[in-house]
Amino acid sequence: MMGGRVIDADSKPTSPSNGERNLVLVGRTGNGKSATANSILGKRAFKSKAGSSGVTKTCEMQRTMLKDGQVVNVIDTPGLFDSSADSEFVSKEIVKCIGMTKDGIHAVLVVFSVRNRFSEEEGAAIHILESLFGKKISDYMIVVFTGGDELEDNDETLEDYLGRECPKPLKVCF
């Protein structure tokens, strides 16, 4: 139970009743979650820097209002897909993120970097999301790839990158 609400396996992202959109970013440390969140917000709201250890230690929410008056809440998370993050930790942090919003989560942005190989932990974390929200979570997932400049430097496209050996958990998302 979080914030007076029960989260069970049948939970799923909700449609907004108050005009706010709630987005949560998940991914491995170093994939660019905080930088992606800052891009969405249009400002440097989350600490973001290159390094061997993660900057974000707990779930944190920032908000912005778009020109049309739409409020967007962006929740940045610690490296939930890291090998050091067990499934219980990931589950608790996702539930904590849900508890940060009054209307639940509307989209989960799964952030991958083309600079890192897809890991077993990342595949397991996608399955954890499915166990928390049900199989329909893929309807609410947005897969974000960072590091596109590296692909450009090698005259490659994202299709080239994914076409080599797209990991099975990602095939579900496409």
Rosetta constraint file for C-alpha pairs under 8 A:
AtomPair CA 1 CA 5 HARMONIC 5.42 0.50
AtomPair CA 1 CA 6 HARMONIC 4.46 0.50
AtomPair CA 1 CA 7 HARMONIC 6.32 0.50
AtomPair CA 2 CA 6 HARMONIC 6.37 0.50
AtomPair CA 2 CA 7 HARMONIC 7.39 0.50
AtomPair CA 2 CA 95 HARMONIC 7.04 0.50
AtomPair CA 2 CA 96 HARMONIC 7.07 0.50
AtomPair CA 2 CA 99 HARMONIC 5.56 0.50
AtomPair CA 3 CA 99 HARMONIC 5.53 0.50
AtomPair CA 5 CA 99 HARMONIC 7.94 0.50
AtomPair CA 7 CA 11 HARMONIC 6.05 0.50
AtomPair CA 7 CA 95 HARMONIC 7.22 0.50
AtomPair CA 8 CA 132 HARMONIC 6.74 0.50
AtomPair CA 8 CA 133 HARMONIC 7.62 0.50
AtomPair CA 9 CA 131 HARMONIC 6.09 0.50
AtomPair CA 9 CA 132 HARMONIC 4.95 0.50
AtomPair CA 9 CA 133 HARMONIC 5.52 0.50
AtomPair CA 9 CA 134 HARMONIC 6.00 0.50
AtomPair CA 10 CA 132 HARMONIC 7.51 0.50
AtomPair CA 10 CA 133 HARMONIC 5.89 0.50
AtomPair CA 10 CA 134 HARMONIC 5.88 0.50
AtomPair CA 11 CA 132 HARMONIC 6.95 0.50
AtomPair CA 11 CA 133 HARMONIC 4.91 0.50
AtomPair CA 11 CA 134 HARMONIC 7.06 0.50
AtomPair CA 12 CA 105 HARMONIC 7.94 0.50
AtomPair CA 12 CA 133 HARMONIC 4.91 0.50
AtomPair CA 12 CA 134 HARMONIC 7.02 0.50
AtomPair CA 12 CA 136 HARMONIC 7.66 0.50
AtomPair CA 12 CA 137 HARMONIC 6.81 0.50
AtomPair CA 13 CA 104 HARMONIC 6.14 0.50
AtomPair CA 13 CA 105 HARMONIC 4.91 0.50
AtomPair CA 13 CA 106 HARMONIC 4.86 0.50
AtomPair CA 13 CA 107 HARMONIC 6.78 0.50
AtomPair CA 13 CA 133 HARMONIC 7.71 0.50
AtomPair CA 13 CA 137 HARMONIC 7.71 0.50
AtomPair CA 13 CA 140 HARMONIC 7.09 0.50
AtomPair CA 14 CA 103 HARMONIC 6.79 0.50
AtomPair CA 14 CA 104 HARMONIC 6.03 0.50
AtomPair CA 14 CA 105 HARMONIC 6.33 0.50
AtomPair CA 14 CA 106 HARMONIC 5.62 0.50
AtomPair CA 15 CA 103 HARMONIC 7.90 0.50
AtomPair CA 15 CA 106 HARMONIC 6.47 0.50
AtomPair CA 16 CA 20 HARMONIC 6.03 0.50
AtomPair CA 16 CA 21 HARMONIC 6.38 0.50
AtomPair CA 16 CA 103 HARMONIC 6.54 0.50
AtomPair CA 16 CA 106 HARMONIC 7.44 0.50
AtomPair CA 17 CA 103 HARMONIC 7.42 0.50
AtomPair CA 19 CA 70 HARMONIC 6.38 0.50
AtomPair CA 19 CA 71 HARMONIC 6.82 0.50
AtomPair CA 20 CA 70 HARMONIC 6.39 0.50
AtomPair CA 20 CA 71 HARMONIC 4.80 0.50
AtomPair CA 20 CA 72 HARMONIC 5.74 0.50
AtomPair CA 20 CA 73 HARMONIC 7.13 0.50
AtomPair CA 21 CA 70 HARMONIC 7.78 0.50
AtomPair CA 21 CA 71 HARMONIC 6.36 0.50
AtomPair CA 21 CA 72 HARMONIC 4.85 0.50
AtomPair CA 21 CA 73 HARMONIC 6.06 0.50
AtomPair CA 21 CA 105 HARMONIC 7.72 0.50
AtomPair CA 21 CA 106 HARMONIC 6.18 0.50
AtomPair CA 22 CA 72 HARMONIC 6.07 0.50
AtomPair CA 22 CA 73 HARMONIC 4.78 0.50
AtomPair CA 22 CA 74 HARMONIC 6.09 0.50
AtomPair CA 22 CA 75 HARMONIC 7.58 0.50
AtomPair CA 22 CA 101 HARMONIC 7.16 0.50
AtomPair CA 22 CA 103 HARMONIC 7.96 0.50
AtomPair CA 22 CA 104 HARMONIC 7.02 0.50
AtomPair CA 22 CA 105 HARMONIC 5.07 0.50
AtomPair CA 22 CA 106 HARMONIC 5.26 0.50
AtomPair CA 22 CA 107 HARMONIC 6.77 0.50
AtomPair CA 23 CA 72 HARMONIC 7.51 0.50
AtomPair CA 23 CA 73 HARMONIC 6.15 0.50
AtomPair CA 23 CA 74 HARMONIC 4.92 0.50
AtomPair CA 23 CA 75 HARMONIC 6.06 0.50
AtomPair CA 23 CA 105 HARMONIC 6.02 0.50
AtomPair CA 23 CA 106 HARMONIC 5.97 0.50
AtomPair CA 23 CA 107 HARMONIC 5.02 0.50
AtomPair CA 23 CA 108 HARMONIC 5.88 0.50
AtomPair CA 23 CA 109 HARMONIC 7.02 0.50
AtomPair CA 24 CA 74 HARMONIC 5.89 0.50
AtomPair CA 24 CA 75 HARMONIC 4.55 0.50
AtomPair CA 24 CA 76 HARMONIC 6.16 0.50
AtomPair CA 24 CA 77 HARMONIC 7.52 0.50
AtomPair CA 24 CA 97 HARMONIC 7.33 0.50
AtomPair CA 24 CA 105 HARMONIC 6.98 0.50
AtomPair CA 24 CA 107 HARMONIC 6.58 0.50
AtomPair CA 24 CA 108 HARMONIC 5.03 0.50
AtomPair CA 24 CA 109 HARMONIC 6.05 0.50
AtomPair CA 25 CA 33 HARMONIC 6.16 0.50
AtomPair CA 25 CA 37 HARMONIC 7.41 0.50
AtomPair CA 25 CA 74 HARMONIC 7.59 0.50
AtomPair CA 25 CA 75 HARMONIC 6.20 0.50
AtomPair CA 25 CA 76 HARMONIC 5.35 0.50
AtomPair CA 25 CA 77 HARMONIC 6.31 0.50
AtomPair CA 25 CA 108 HARMONIC 5.95 0.50
AtomPair CA 25 CA 109 HARMONIC 4.67 0.50
AtomPair CA 25 CA 110 HARMONIC 5.97 0.50
AtomPair CA 25 CA 111 HARMONIC 6.81 0.50
AtomPair CA 26 CA 33 HARMONIC 6.87 0.50
AtomPair CA 26 CA 76 HARMONIC 7.24 0.50
AtomPair CA 26 CA 77 HARMONIC 6.00 0.50
AtomPair CA 26 CA 78 HARMONIC 7.69 0.50
AtomPair CA 26 CA 79 HARMONIC 7.15 0.50
AtomPair CA 26 CA 80 HARMONIC 6.39 0.50
AtomPair CA 26 CA 81 HARMONIC 7.58 0.50
AtomPair CA 26 CA 108 HARMONIC 7.25 0.50
AtomPair CA 26 CA 109 HARMONIC 6.26 0.50
AtomPair CA 26 CA 110 HARMONIC 5.08 0.50
AtomPair CA 26 CA 111 HARMONIC 6.07 0.50
AtomPair CA 27 CA 31 HARMONIC 6.55 0.50
AtomPair CA 27 CA 33 HARMONIC 6.75 0.50
AtomPair CA 27 CA 79 HARMONIC 5.80 0.50
AtomPair CA 27 CA 80 HARMONIC 5.94 0.50
AtomPair CA 27 CA 81 HARMONIC 5.43 0.50
AtomPair CA 27 CA 110 HARMONIC 5.73 0.50
AtomPair CA 27 CA 111 HARMONIC 4.97 0.50
AtomPair CA 27 CA 112 HARMONIC 6.37 0.50
AtomPair CA 27 CA 122 HARMONIC 7.44 0.50
AtomPair CA 28 CA 79 HARMONIC 4.56 0.50
AtomPair CA 28 CA 80 HARMONIC 6.05 0.50
AtomPair CA 28 CA 81 HARMONIC 4.61 0.50
AtomPair CA 28 CA 82 HARMONIC 5.30 0.50
AtomPair CA 28 CA 111 HARMONIC 7.63 0.50
AtomPair CA 28 CA 112 HARMONIC 7.38 0.50
AtomPair CA 28 CA 122 HARMONIC 7.32 0.50
AtomPair CA 29 CA 53 HARMONIC 7.10 0.50
AtomPair CA 29 CA 54 HARMONIC 5.35 0.50
AtomPair CA 29 CA 78 HARMONIC 7.04 0.50
AtomPair CA 29 CA 79 HARMONIC 4.39 0.50
AtomPair CA 29 CA 80 HARMONIC 7.73 0.50
AtomPair CA 29 CA 81 HARMONIC 7.58 0.50
AtomPair CA 29 CA 82 HARMONIC 6.63 0.50
AtomPair CA 30 CA 50 HARMONIC 7.02 0.50
AtomPair CA 30 CA 51 HARMONIC 7.32 0.50
AtomPair CA 30 CA 52 HARMONIC 7.52 0.50
AtomPair CA 30 CA 53 HARMONIC 7.66 0.50
AtomPair CA 30 CA 54 HARMONIC 6.64 0.50
AtomPair CA 30 CA 79 HARMONIC 8.00 0.50
AtomPair CA 31 CA 111 HARMONIC 6.33 0.50
AtomPair CA 31 CA 112 HARMONIC 5.53 0.50
AtomPair CA 31 CA 113 HARMONIC 4.92 0.50
AtomPair CA 31 CA 116 HARMONIC 7.84 0.50
AtomPair CA 31 CA 146 HARMONIC 6.80 0.50
AtomPair CA 32 CA 36 HARMONIC 5.96 0.50
AtomPair CA 32 CA 48 HARMONIC 7.88 0.50
AtomPair CA 32 CA 111 HARMONIC 6.99 0.50
AtomPair CA 32 CA 112 HARMONIC 7.77 0.50
AtomPair CA 32 CA 113 HARMONIC 7.27 0.50
AtomPair CA 32 CA 146 HARMONIC 6.51 0.50
AtomPair CA 33 CA 37 HARMONIC 6.08 0.50
AtomPair CA 33 CA 76 HARMONIC 6.75 0.50
AtomPair CA 33 CA 77 HARMONIC 7.76 0.50
AtomPair CA 33 CA 111 HARMONIC 6.10 0.50
AtomPair CA 34 CA 38 HARMONIC 6.14 0.50
AtomPair CA 34 CA 46 HARMONIC 5.77 0.50
AtomPair CA 34 CA 47 HARMONIC 6.68 0.50
AtomPair CA 34 CA 48 HARMONIC 5.53 0.50
AtomPair CA 34 CA 56 HARMONIC 7.76 0.50
AtomPair CA 34 CA 76 HARMONIC 6.26 0.50
AtomPair CA 35 CA 39 HARMONIC 6.25 0.50
AtomPair CA 35 CA 46 HARMONIC 7.51 0.50
AtomPair CA 35 CA 48 HARMONIC 5.79 0.50
AtomPair CA 36 CA 40 HARMONIC 6.33 0.50
AtomPair CA 37 CA 41 HARMONIC 6.22 0.50
AtomPair CA 37 CA 46 HARMONIC 7.34 0.50
AtomPair CA 37 CA 74 HARMONIC 6.53 0.50
AtomPair CA 37 CA 75 HARMONIC 7.80 0.50
AtomPair CA 37 CA 76 HARMONIC 6.83 0.50
AtomPair CA 38 CA 42 HARMONIC 5.90 0.50
AtomPair CA 38 CA 43 HARMONIC 5.45 0.50
AtomPair CA 38 CA 44 HARMONIC 5.20 0.50
AtomPair CA 38 CA 45 HARMONIC 5.96 0.50
AtomPair CA 38 CA 46 HARMONIC 6.31 0.50
AtomPair CA 39 CA 43 HARMONIC 6.73 0.50
AtomPair CA 39 CA 44 HARMONIC 7.90 0.50
AtomPair CA 40 CA 74 HARMONIC 7.99 0.50
AtomPair CA 41 CA 45 HARMONIC 7.56 0.50
AtomPair CA 41 CA 63 HARMONIC 6.99 0.50
AtomPair CA 41 CA 64 HARMONIC 5.81 0.50
AtomPair CA 41 CA 72 HARMONIC 7.83 0.50
AtomPair CA 41 CA 74 HARMONIC 7.54 0.50
AtomPair CA 45 CA 62 HARMONIC 6.78 0.50
AtomPair CA 46 CA 62 HARMONIC 7.94 0.50
AtomPair CA 46 CA 76 HARMONIC 7.88 0.50
AtomPair CA 47 CA 55 HARMONIC 6.77 0.50
AtomPair CA 47 CA 56 HARMONIC 7.38 0.50
AtomPair CA 48 CA 55 HARMONIC 6.68 0.50
AtomPair CA 49 CA 55 HARMONIC 7.31 0.50
AtomPair CA 54 CA 78 HARMONIC 7.10 0.50
AtomPair CA 54 CA 79 HARMONIC 6.93 0.50
AtomPair CA 55 CA 78 HARMONIC 7.81 0.50
AtomPair CA 56 CA 76 HARMONIC 7.59 0.50
AtomPair CA 56 CA 77 HARMONIC 6.54 0.50
AtomPair CA 56 CA 78 HARMONIC 4.95 0.50
AtomPair CA 56 CA 79 HARMONIC 7.69 0.50
AtomPair CA 57 CA 77 HARMONIC 7.43 0.50
AtomPair CA 57 CA 78 HARMONIC 5.09 0.50
AtomPair CA 58 CA 77 HARMONIC 6.05 0.50
AtomPair CA 58 CA 78 HARMONIC 5.58 0.50
AtomPair CA 58 CA 93 HARMONIC 7.98 0.50
AtomPair CA 59 CA 75 HARMONIC 6.55 0.50
AtomPair CA 59 CA 76 HARMONIC 5.67 0.50
AtomPair CA 59 CA 77 HARMONIC 4.46 0.50
AtomPair CA 59 CA 78 HARMONIC 6.46 0.50
AtomPair CA 59 CA 93 HARMONIC 7.03 0.50
AtomPair CA 59 CA 96 HARMONIC 7.41 0.50
AtomPair CA 59 CA 97 HARMONIC 6.34 0.50
AtomPair CA 60 CA 75 HARMONIC 5.49 0.50
AtomPair CA 60 CA 76 HARMONIC 5.39 0.50
AtomPair CA 60 CA 77 HARMONIC 6.61 0.50
AtomPair CA 61 CA 73 HARMONIC 6.57 0.50
AtomPair CA 61 CA 74 HARMONIC 5.55 0.50
AtomPair CA 61 CA 75 HARMONIC 4.29 0.50
AtomPair CA 61 CA 76 HARMONIC 6.38 0.50
AtomPair CA 61 CA 100 HARMONIC 7.52 0.50
AtomPair CA 62 CA 73 HARMONIC 5.80 0.50
AtomPair CA 62 CA 74 HARMONIC 5.46 0.50
AtomPair CA 62 CA 75 HARMONIC 6.56 0.50
AtomPair CA 63 CA 71 HARMONIC 6.93 0.50
AtomPair CA 63 CA 72 HARMONIC 5.55 0.50
AtomPair CA 63 CA 73 HARMONIC 4.31 0.50
AtomPair CA 63 CA 74 HARMONIC 6.00 0.50
AtomPair CA 64 CA 71 HARMONIC 5.78 0.50
AtomPair CA 64 CA 72 HARMONIC 5.44 0.50
AtomPair CA 64 CA 73 HARMONIC 6.65 0.50
AtomPair CA 65 CA 69 HARMONIC 5.72 0.50
AtomPair CA 65 CA 70 HARMONIC 5.54 0.50
AtomPair CA 65 CA 71 HARMONIC 4.41 0.50
AtomPair CA 65 CA 72 HARMONIC 6.21 0.50
AtomPair CA 66 CA 70 HARMONIC 5.17 0.50
AtomPair CA 66 CA 71 HARMONIC 6.30 0.50
AtomPair CA 66 CA 72 HARMONIC 7.46 0.50
AtomPair CA 75 CA 97 HARMONIC 6.94 0.50
AtomPair CA 77 CA 93 HARMONIC 7.76 0.50
AtomPair CA 79 CA 85 HARMONIC 7.61 0.50
AtomPair CA 80 CA 85 HARMONIC 5.93 0.50
AtomPair CA 80 CA 89 HARMONIC 7.87 0.50
AtomPair CA 80 CA 90 HARMONIC 5.54 0.50
AtomPair CA 80 CA 93 HARMONIC 7.98 0.50
AtomPair CA 80 CA 125 HARMONIC 7.49 0.50
AtomPair CA 81 CA 85 HARMONIC 6.46 0.50
AtomPair CA 81 CA 90 HARMONIC 7.78 0.50
AtomPair CA 81 CA 121 HARMONIC 5.61 0.50
AtomPair CA 81 CA 122 HARMONIC 5.05 0.50
AtomPair CA 81 CA 124 HARMONIC 8.00 0.50
AtomPair CA 81 CA 125 HARMONIC 5.79 0.50
AtomPair CA 82 CA 121 HARMONIC 6.36 0.50
AtomPair CA 82 CA 122 HARMONIC 7.45 0.50
AtomPair CA 83 CA 121 HARMONIC 5.81 0.50
AtomPair CA 85 CA 89 HARMONIC 6.06 0.50
AtomPair CA 85 CA 90 HARMONIC 6.49 0.50
AtomPair CA 86 CA 90 HARMONIC 6.38 0.50
AtomPair CA 87 CA 91 HARMONIC 6.05 0.50
AtomPair CA 87 CA 125 HARMONIC 7.37 0.50
AtomPair CA 87 CA 128 HARMONIC 6.89 0.50
AtomPair CA 88 CA 92 HARMONIC 6.15 0.50
AtomPair CA 89 CA 93 HARMONIC 6.16 0.50
AtomPair CA 90 CA 94 HARMONIC 6.18 0.50
AtomPair CA 90 CA 125 HARMONIC 7.57 0.50
AtomPair CA 90 CA 128 HARMONIC 7.74 0.50
AtomPair CA 91 CA 95 HARMONIC 6.19 0.50
AtomPair CA 91 CA 128 HARMONIC 7.14 0.50
AtomPair CA 91 CA 129 HARMONIC 7.99 0.50
AtomPair CA 91 CA 132 HARMONIC 7.31 0.50
AtomPair CA 92 CA 96 HARMONIC 6.04 0.50
AtomPair CA 93 CA 97 HARMONIC 6.19 0.50
AtomPair CA 94 CA 98 HARMONIC 6.37 0.50
AtomPair CA 95 CA 99 HARMONIC 6.23 0.50
AtomPair CA 96 CA 100 HARMONIC 6.45 0.50
AtomPair CA 97 CA 101 HARMONIC 7.24 0.50
AtomPair CA 98 CA 102 HARMONIC 7.94 0.50
AtomPair CA 98 CA 104 HARMONIC 5.21 0.50
AtomPair CA 98 CA 105 HARMONIC 6.09 0.50
AtomPair CA 99 CA 104 HARMONIC 7.28 0.50
AtomPair CA 101 CA 105 HARMONIC 7.26 0.50
AtomPair CA 106 CA 140 HARMONIC 6.94 0.50
AtomPair CA 107 CA 140 HARMONIC 4.97 0.50
AtomPair CA 107 CA 141 HARMONIC 5.81 0.50
AtomPair CA 107 CA 142 HARMONIC 7.02 0.50
AtomPair CA 108 CA 140 HARMONIC 6.23 0.50
AtomPair CA 108 CA 141 HARMONIC 4.82 0.50
AtomPair CA 108 CA 142 HARMONIC 6.15 0.50
AtomPair CA 109 CA 141 HARMONIC 5.77 0.50
AtomPair CA 109 CA 142 HARMONIC 4.66 0.50
AtomPair CA 109 CA 143 HARMONIC 5.76 0.50
AtomPair CA 109 CA 144 HARMONIC 6.56 0.50
AtomPair CA 110 CA 141 HARMONIC 6.85 0.50
AtomPair CA 110 CA 142 HARMONIC 6.11 0.50
AtomPair CA 110 CA 143 HARMONIC 4.86 0.50
AtomPair CA 110 CA 144 HARMONIC 5.96 0.50
AtomPair CA 111 CA 143 HARMONIC 6.11 0.50
AtomPair CA 111 CA 144 HARMONIC 4.74 0.50
AtomPair CA 111 CA 145 HARMONIC 5.93 0.50
AtomPair CA 111 CA 146 HARMONIC 7.22 0.50
AtomPair CA 112 CA 116 HARMONIC 7.81 0.50
AtomPair CA 112 CA 118 HARMONIC 7.91 0.50
AtomPair CA 112 CA 143 HARMONIC 7.47 0.50
AtomPair CA 112 CA 144 HARMONIC 6.10 0.50
AtomPair CA 112 CA 145 HARMONIC 4.88 0.50
AtomPair CA 112 CA 146 HARMONIC 6.23 0.50
AtomPair CA 113 CA 145 HARMONIC 5.30 0.50
AtomPair CA 113 CA 146 HARMONIC 4.64 0.50
AtomPair CA 113 CA 147 HARMONIC 5.72 0.50
AtomPair CA 114 CA 145 HARMONIC 6.48 0.50
AtomPair CA 114 CA 146 HARMONIC 6.30 0.50
AtomPair CA 114 CA 147 HARMONIC 5.61 0.50
AtomPair CA 114 CA 148 HARMONIC 7.08 0.50
AtomPair CA 114 CA 150 HARMONIC 7.80 0.50
AtomPair CA 114 CA 151 HARMONIC 7.73 0.50
AtomPair CA 114 CA 161 HARMONIC 7.69 0.50
AtomPair CA 115 CA 147 HARMONIC 6.33 0.50
AtomPair CA 115 CA 150 HARMONIC 7.55 0.50
AtomPair CA 118 CA 122 HARMONIC 6.63 0.50
AtomPair CA 118 CA 123 HARMONIC 7.76 0.50
AtomPair CA 118 CA 167 HARMONIC 7.11 0.50
AtomPair CA 119 CA 123 HARMONIC 6.56 0.50
AtomPair CA 120 CA 124 HARMONIC 6.12 0.50
AtomPair CA 121 CA 125 HARMONIC 6.06 0.50
AtomPair CA 122 CA 126 HARMONIC 6.39 0.50
AtomPair CA 123 CA 127 HARMONIC 6.57 0.50
AtomPair CA 123 CA 169 HARMONIC 5.76 0.50
AtomPair CA 124 CA 128 HARMONIC 6.29 0.50
AtomPair CA 125 CA 129 HARMONIC 6.29 0.50
AtomPair CA 126 CA 130 HARMONIC 6.38 0.50
AtomPair CA 126 CA 169 HARMONIC 7.09 0.50
AtomPair CA 127 CA 131 HARMONIC 6.19 0.50
AtomPair CA 128 CA 132 HARMONIC 6.16 0.50
AtomPair CA 129 CA 133 HARMONIC 6.03 0.50
AtomPair CA 129 CA 134 HARMONIC 7.60 0.50
AtomPair CA 129 CA 137 HARMONIC 7.18 0.50
AtomPair CA 130 CA 134 HARMONIC 4.72 0.50
AtomPair CA 130 CA 135 HARMONIC 5.17 0.50
AtomPair CA 130 CA 136 HARMONIC 7.55 0.50
AtomPair CA 130 CA 137 HARMONIC 6.04 0.50
AtomPair CA 130 CA 138 HARMONIC 7.95 0.50
AtomPair CA 131 CA 135 HARMONIC 7.46 0.50
AtomPair CA 133 CA 137 HARMONIC 5.83 0.50
AtomPair CA 136 CA 140 HARMONIC 7.45 0.50
AtomPair CA 137 CA 141 HARMONIC 6.27 0.50
AtomPair CA 138 CA 172 HARMONIC 7.41 0.50
AtomPair CA 138 CA 173 HARMONIC 5.82 0.50
AtomPair CA 141 CA 173 HARMONIC 7.43 0.50
AtomPair CA 143 CA 173 HARMONIC 7.58 0.50
AtomPair CA 147 CA 151 HARMONIC 7.22 0.50
AtomPair CA 148 CA 152 HARMONIC 6.30 0.50
AtomPair CA 148 CA 158 HARMONIC 7.71 0.50
AtomPair CA 149 CA 153 HARMONIC 6.13 0.50
AtomPair CA 150 CA 154 HARMONIC 6.52 0.50
AtomPair CA 151 CA 155 HARMONIC 6.18 0.50
AtomPair CA 151 CA 156 HARMONIC 4.91 0.50
AtomPair CA 151 CA 157 HARMONIC 6.18 0.50
AtomPair CA 151 CA 158 HARMONIC 7.36 0.50
AtomPair CA 151 CA 161 HARMONIC 7.95 0.50
AtomPair CA 152 CA 156 HARMONIC 5.65 0.50
AtomPair CA 152 CA 157 HARMONIC 6.99 0.50
AtomPair CA 156 CA 160 HARMONIC 5.94 0.50
AtomPair CA 156 CA 161 HARMONIC 7.13 0.50
AtomPair CA 157 CA 161 HARMONIC 6.45 0.50
AtomPair CA 158 CA 162 HARMONIC 6.09 0.50
AtomPair CA 159 CA 163 HARMONIC 5.66 0.50
AtomPair CA 160 CA 164 HARMONIC 6.49 0.50
AtomPair CA 161 CA 165 HARMONIC 7.87 0.50
AtomPair CA 162 CA 166 HARMONIC 4.92 0.50
AtomPair CA 166 CA 170 HARMONIC 6.68 0.50
AtomPair CA 166 CA 171 HARMONIC 6.68 0.50
AtomPair CA 167 CA 171 HARMONIC 6.57 0.50
AtomPair CA 168 CA 172 HARMONIC 6.96 0.50
AtomPair CA 169 CA 173 HARMONIC 7.28 0.50
AtomPair CA 170 CA 174 HARMONIC 6.81 0.50
